[in-house]
Amino acid sequence: MLYFTESDVRRLLPMNVAVEAMRSCFSALTRGEAQNQPRRRLFLKTGAVLHSLAGSFGNYFGTKIYSTHPKFGAYFTFLLYAAETGEPLAQFAANYLGQIRTGAASGLAVDLLAPKDVNVLAVIGSGFQAQSQLDAMRAVRSFKKIRVWSRHPDKSRAFADANGIEAVATAEQAVRGADVITTATSSKDPVLESAWVENHAVIAAMGSNQPQRRELSADLIHRAKLLVVDHKEQAKLEAGDLIMADVDWTQVVELQAVQDAANGLAIFKSIGLGVEDVAAAAAVYERATLGP
């Protein structure tokens, strides 16, 4: 069984490859050639939580197991198996695997939902996940202007300097006039106001996967002409942005059902799927064993 370090994953899974892996993943879900098992959580009195999620994709299946603690951080592991035989193929240090596939799912959503001629991108958040969101947006579209805002001005400026973009003083400054908006924050309360958002914008929101947390307000959710999730069954359990807005779930579509660019405000709510991890891990494994 192979072992892949964090640096192996970063080297073998560039964002353009990850976006195409997500495209294949969601196409496989459409054909019934992939499946996703929603996340499960075990809560300890110490504050530690054990999370697990799984999926199958083509010739592979696997599971991600990770622990989190509010004081001590998070630790991620992924296990990949052969679907035909059940043979264990590889173990991954999976922090970057999750970061990259999360960004890639947002990138795929924007590629499907946004017109080709978008010009302005707003990035809300400047942490670990924000980097892959930005990388994914750049992998699928060419923006003339990119603005970033976060609650930590020093981090926001450092993020802007590292990526050659503009740091702004308020979330409103970032969002006003933006064609595409990505939110990657740890906030439990909305970080955008509906009045700031253009009617034609595409929003990719990935910061929350718990039912009591949200980045988007209810009025913004209800303004959307199109609400998209990566997996409806799991979203009903985890997508606080939609749960707290009391959406009509019959009006929510899954990403694999999107055929054309949105006509009006579109929101993609990402929660992160086990099947996405399998597709990303499979891409790493095949590039390592078969070559690019």
For each residue, the residues with C-beta under 8 A, 3 or more apart:
1: 88 89 90 91
2: 89 90 91 285 288 289
3: 90 91 92
4: 8 9 12 90 91 92 93 284 285 288
5: 8 9 93
6: 9 10 93 95 96
7: 10 11
8: 4 5 11 12 284 288
9: 4 5 6 12 13 92 93 94 96 97 100 284
10: 6 7 13 96 100
11: 7 8
12: 4 8 9 283 284 287 288
13: 9 10 17 18 21 96 97 100 280 283 284 287
14: 17 18
15: 18 19 100 103 104 107 132 135 136 138 139
16: 19 20 139
17: 13 14 20 21 283 287
18: 13 14 15 21 22 100 101 103 104 107 136 280 283
19: 15 16 22 23 104 107 108 111 136 139 140
20: 16 17 23 24
21: 13 17 18 24 25 101 104 279 280 282 283
22: 18 19 25 26 101 104 105 107 108 276 279 280
23: 19 20 26 27 108
24: 20 21 27 28 57 58 279
25: 21 22 28 29 34 57 275 276 278 279
26: 22 23 29 30 108 230 255 256
27: 23 24 30 31 256
28: 24 25 31 33 34 57 58 279
29: 25 26 32 33 34 35 36 254 256 275
30: 26 27 256 257
31: 27 28 34
32: 29
33: 28 29 57 58
34: 25 28 29 31 55 56 57 58 275 278 279
35: 29 55 56 275
36: 29 53 54 55 231 233 234 273 274 275
37: 53 54 55 274
38: 53 231 233 234 237 238 274
39: 51 52 53 209 234 237 238 271 272 274
40: 51 52 53
41: 49 50 51
42: 49 50 51
43: 49
44: 47 48 49 50
45:
46: 69
47: 44 69 70 71
48: 44 67 68 69
49: 41 42 43 44 67 68 69
50: 41 42 44 65 66 67
51: 39 40 41 42 64 65 66 67 68
52: 39 40 63 64 65 66
53: 36 37 38 39 40 63 64 272 273 274 277
54: 36 37 61 62 63 64 274 278
55: 34 35 36 37 61 62 273 274 275 276 277 278
56: 34 35 60 61 62 83 275 278
57: 24 25 28 33 34 60 61 275 278 279 282
58: 24 28 33 34 83 282
59: 82 83 84 282
60: 56 57 80 81 82 83 89 278 281 282 285
61: 54 55 56 57 80 81 83 278
62: 54 55 56 78 79 80 81 274 277 278 281
63: 52 53 54 78 79 274
64: 51 52 53 54 76 77 78 79 94 97 98 274 277
65: 50 51 52 76 77 78 79
66: 50 51 52 74 75 76 77 94 98
67: 48 49 50 51 74 75
68: 48 49 51 73 74 75
69: 46 47 48 49 72 73 74
70: 47
71: 47
72: 69
73: 68 69
74: 66 67 68 69 95
75: 66 67 68
76: 64 65 66 93 94 95 97 98
77: 64 65 66 91 92 93 94
78: 62 63 64 65 91 92 94 97 277 281
79: 62 63 64 65 88 90 91 92
80: 60 61 62 88 89 90 91 92 278 281 282 285
81: 60 61 62 86 87 88 89
82: 59 60 85 86 87 89
83: 56 58 59 60 61 86
84: 59
85: 82
86: 81 82 83
87: 81 82
88: 1 79 80 81 91
89: 1 2 60 80 81 82 285
90: 1 2 3 4 79 80 281 284 285
91: 1 2 3 4 77 78 79 80 88
92: 3 4 9 77 78 79 80 97 281 284
93: 4 5 6 9 76 77 96 97
94: 9 64 66 76 77 78 97 98 277 281
95: 6 74 76 98 99
96: 6 9 10 13 93 99 100
97: 9 13 64 76 78 92 93 94 100 101 277 280 281 284
98: 64 66 76 94 95 101 102 272 277
99: 95 96 102 103 128 129 131 132
100: 9 10 13 15 18 96 97 103 104 132 280
101: 18 21 22 97 98 104 105 272 276 277 279 280
102: 98 99 105 106 129 132 133 206 270 272 276
103: 15 18 99 100 106 107 129 131 132 133 134 135 136
104: 15 18 19 21 22 100 101 107 108 132 136 139 276 280
105: 22 101 102 108 109 206 230 255 270 272 273 276
106: 102 103 109 110 133 136 137 182 204 206 268 270
107: 15 18 19 22 103 104 110 111 136 137 139 140
108: 19 22 23 26 104 105 111 112 140 255
109: 105 106 112 113 202 204 228 255 258 268 270
110: 106 107 113 114 136 137 140 141 180 202 204 268
111: 19 107 108 114 140 141
112: 108 109 255 258 261
113: 109 110 202 226 228 258 261 262 266 268
114: 110 111 118 141 179 180 202 261 262 266
115: 118 179 261
116: 141
117:
118: 114 115 121 141 143 179 180 202
119: 143 144 145 179
120: 143 144 145 146 147 177 178 179 180
121: 118 134 137 141 143 145 146 147 178 179 180 181 182
122: 146 147 148 149 174 175 178 180 181 182
123: 126 130 133 134 137 146 147 148 149 165 174 182 184
124: 148 149 150 171 174 175 181 182 183 184 185 191 192 215
125: 129 130 133 148 150 183 184 185 191 207
126: 123 130 148 150 152 155 156 158 159 160
127: 130 131 150 155 184 185 186
128: 99 131
129: 99 102 103 125 132 133 184 206 207
130: 123 125 126 127 133 134 148 150 159 182 184
131: 99 103 127 128 134 135 159 163
132: 15 99 100 102 103 104 129 135 136
133: 102 103 106 123 125 129 130 136 137 182 184 204 206
134: 103 121 123 130 131 137 138 146 148 163 165 182
135: 15 103 131 132 138 139
136: 15 18 19 103 104 106 107 110 132 133 139 140
137: 106 107 110 121 123 133 134 140 141 143 146 180 182 204
138: 15 134 135 141 142 143
139: 15 16 19 104 107 135 136
140: 19 107 108 110 111 136 137
141: 110 111 114 116 118 121 137 138 180
142: 138
143: 118 119 120 121 137 138 146 180
144: 119 120
145: 119 120 121 166
146: 120 121 122 123 134 137 143 163 165 166
147: 120 121 122 123 165 166 167 168 173 174 178
148: 122 123 124 125 126 130 134 156 159 160 163 165 166 167 168 174
149: 122 123 124 156 167 168 169 170 171 173 174
150: 124 125 126 127 130 153 155 156 159 185
151: 185 187
152: 126 155 156
153: 150 156 157 167 169
154: 157 158
155: 126 127 150 152 158 159
156: 126 148 149 150 152 153 159 160 167
157: 153 154 160 161 167
158: 126 154 155 161 162
159: 126 130 131 148 150 155 156 162 163 165 167
160: 126 148 156 157 163 164 165 166 167
161: 157 158 164 167
162: 158 159
163: 131 134 146 148 159 160
164: 160 161
165: 123 134 146 147 148 159 160
166: 145 146 147 148 160
167: 147 148 149 153 156 157 159 160 161
168: 147 148 149 173 174
169: 149 153 173
170: 149 173 174
171: 124 149 174 175 191 192 196
172: 175 176 193 196
173: 147 149 168 169 170 176
174: 122 123 124 147 148 149 168 170 171 178
175: 122 124 171 172 178 181 192 196 197
176: 172 173 196
177: 120 198
178: 120 121 122 147 174 175 181 197 198 201
179: 114 115 118 119 120 121 198 200 201 202
180: 110 114 118 120 121 122 137 141 143 201 202 203 204
181: 121 122 124 175 178 192 197 201 202 203 204
182: 106 121 122 123 124 130 133 134 137 203 204 205 206
183: 124 125 191 192 203 204 205 206 207 215 216
184: 123 124 125 127 129 130 133 206 207
185: 124 125 127 150 151 191 207 215
186: 127 207
187: 151 190 191 207 208 213 215
188: 208 212 213 214
189: 214
190: 187 193 214 215 216 217 220
191: 124 125 171 183 185 187 207 215 216
192: 124 171 175 181 183 196 197 203 215 216 217 220
193: 172 190 196 197 217 220
194: 197 217 219 220 223
195:
196: 171 172 175 176 192 193
197: 175 178 181 192 193 194 201 203 220 223 265
198: 177 178 179 201 265
199: 264 265
200: 179 264 265
201: 178 179 180 181 197 198 265 266
202: 109 110 113 114 118 179 180 181 262 265 266 267 268
203: 180 181 182 183 192 197 216 265 266 267 268
204: 106 109 110 133 137 180 181 182 183 268 270
205: 182 183 208 215 216 241 267 268 269 270
206: 102 105 106 129 133 182 183 184 270 271 272
207: 125 129 183 184 185 186 187 191 213 215
208: 187 188 205 213 214 215 239 240 241
209: 39 238 239 271 272
210: 213 238 240
211: 237 238 239 240 243 244
212: 188 240 244
213: 187 188 207 208 210 240
214: 188 189 190 208 217 240 241 244 245
215: 124 183 185 187 190 191 192 205 207 208 241
216: 183 190 191 192 203 205 220 221 241 245 267 269
217: 190 192 193 194 214 220 221 245
218: 221 222 244 245 246
219: 194 222 223
220: 190 192 193 194 197 216 217 223 224 267
221: 216 217 218 224 227 241 242 245 247 267
222: 218 219 245 247
223: 194 197 219 220 265
224: 220 221 227 264 265 266 267
225: 262 263 264 265 266
226: 113 253 262 264 265 266 267
227: 221 224 242 247 251 252 253 266 267 269
228: 109 113 252 253 254 255 258 266 267 268 269
229: 232 234 235 239 242 252 253 254 255 268 269 270 271
230: 26 105 234 235 254 255 268 269 270 271 272 273 276
231: 36 38 234 235 254 271 273 275
232: 229 235 236 249 252 254
233: 36 38 236 237
234: 36 38 39 229 230 231 237 238 239 271 273
235: 229 230 231 232 238 239 242 252 269 271
236: 232 233 239 243 249
237: 38 39 211 233 234
238: 38 39 209 210 211 234 235 271
239: 208 209 211 229 234 235 236 242 243 269 271
240: 208 210 211 212 213 214 243 244
241: 205 208 214 215 216 221 244 245 269
242: 221 227 229 235 239 245 247 252 269
243: 211 236 239 240 246 247
244: 211 212 214 218 240 241
245: 214 216 217 218 221 222 241 242
246: 218 243
247: 221 222 227 242 243 251 252
248: 251 252
249: 232 236 252
250:
251: 227 247 248
252: 227 228 229 232 235 242 247 248 249
253: 226 227 228 229 257 258
254: 29 228 229 230 231 232 257
255: 26 105 108 109 112 228 229 230 258 268
256: 26 27 29 30
257: 30 253 254
258: 109 112 113 228 253 255
259:
260:
261: 112 113 114 115
262: 113 114 202 225 226 265 266
263: 225
264: 199 200 224 225 226
265: 197 198 199 200 201 202 203 223 224 225 226 262
266: 113 114 201 202 203 224 225 226 227 228 262
267: 202 203 205 216 220 221 224 226 227 228
268: 106 109 110 113 202 203 204 205 228 229 230 255
269: 205 216 227 228 229 230 235 239 241 242
270: 102 105 106 109 204 205 206 229 230
271: 39 206 209 229 230 231 234 235 238 239
272: 39 53 98 101 102 105 206 209 230 276
273: 36 53 55 105 230 231 234 276 277
274: 36 37 38 39 53 54 55 62 63 64 277 278
275: 25 29 34 35 36 55 56 57 231 278 279
276: 22 25 55 101 102 104 105 230 272 273 279 280
277: 53 55 62 64 78 94 97 98 101 273 274 280 281
278: 25 34 54 55 56 57 60 61 62 80 274 275 281 282
279: 21 22 24 25 28 34 57 101 275 276 282 283
280: 13 18 21 22 97 100 101 104 276 277 283 284
281: 60 62 78 80 90 92 94 97 277 278 284 285
282: 21 57 58 59 60 80 278 279 285 286
283: 12 13 17 18 21 279 280 286 287
284: 4 8 9 12 13 90 92 97 280 281 287 288
285: 2 4 60 80 89 90 281 282 288 289
286: 282 283 289 290
287: 12 13 17 283 284 290 291 292
288: 2 4 8 12 284 285
289: 2 285 286
290: 286 287
291: 287
292: 287
